[in-house]
Amino acid sequence: MGRGVFAGRQFLAGEIIEICPVIALPKGTDENNVEGSLAHYVFKWGKNDDALAVALGYGSLYNHSANPNAAFQPRFSKDDIVFRALRVIEPDEQIFVDYRWDEEDYASFRRSTKK
């Protein structure tokens, strides 16, 4: 499941957990040519999801869940991603987001992490 992010304090529903600046990868970079473990830490980026970016801070370390307790919102004009609590998150609880991948992306990720 990866490293993960755990709440250091309680977060209320709607509260900002973190604002993460991003580094956009060079134009033309896609998931198929991102090498090594970096491929597991990129976000689709751009208004058409036609680019990739790496979130700084803890942004690229939040694990996925189909039943998340947090959500993220890219802000392309500010080159950052805002993470917010969807419900109350208690101290020491792991924070999960839904990466909005399709089922094949999840299957591919699971296969690649078992190597």
Secondary structure, DSSP 4 states (H G I P E B T S, - for coil): --S-EE-SS-B-TT-EEEEEEEEEPPTT--GGG--GGGGGGEEEESTTS-EEEEETTTGGGPEE-SS-SEEEEEETTTTEEEEEESS-B-TTPEEEE-----HHHHHHHHHHHT-
